[in-house]
């Protein structure tokens, strides 16, 4: 059997974050070659990561990068907030966002090994969530908002507006972050979802013992309320009576993207 020194084991541990016995076994398997041993640990670490892939990764961090008329947003997921707040994790997600801003959504592929290394070091299910790049059409404006907690982004928004005052557009971005609309406008809501919600509202109305002659009106009221919760343009800006659609006047919200933890 190949003999390996304690110094070599320690060096491999420091370089890879592996346990002492794992590092020693890898060095023996690699006949003392530290580079080959690191590759062996990486392969074994990835196998363990694959076993962790079913574990919930509800934590993580979100990063945004912005330029003239363009913005990118990346969500890197983890199992614990401890890992997500670490400097190496935060640096990785920001660098991916920066690369996506310049080179497009496929730029994340260049970070596969970096993410694998994080999985090995953190011993967690770490993976990419949303990877978005939004480039505004000529004459349009892009605004972003990133809500931070404990040094990391936890809720990010990118919104494109046409003919919307920049200050108002930023208020819309803030609103999206906390209201979490699902759709931009009512026409985007799938008909099947509307019918399912209508059927649910009818069952609730019946169960409450409301008079049959009032069912249609009550159901439509409940359905309208559900749509206001789901559709950005119908929501009251920051919960006020003035809707988002009214707030932007003759302007138009073209599209929005949102990513948040959970």
WOMO-V427065 format. One record per run of one state. SS is the DSSP state (2 for helix, 1 for strand, 0 for the rest). FROM is the first residue (numbers start at 1). LEN is the number of residues. Records with the same first field share a line. If there is no record, write none. Layout:
BEGIN
SS: FROM-LEN / FROM-LEN
END
This chain:
BEGIN
0: 1-5 / 17-3 / 30-4 / 53-6 / 68-2 / 79-2 / 85-2 / 104-1 / 123-4 / 136-5 / 150-2 / 163-3 / 180-3 / 184-2 / 189-2 / 208-4 / 235-1 / 240-3 / 248-4 / 261-2
2: 6-11 / 20-10 / 34-19 / 81-4 / 87-17 / 105-18 / 166-14 / 186-3 / 191-17 / 212-19 / 232-3 / 237-3 / 244-4
1: 59-9 / 70-9 / 127-9 / 141-9 / 152-11 / 183-1 / 231-1 / 236-1 / 243-1 / 252-9
END
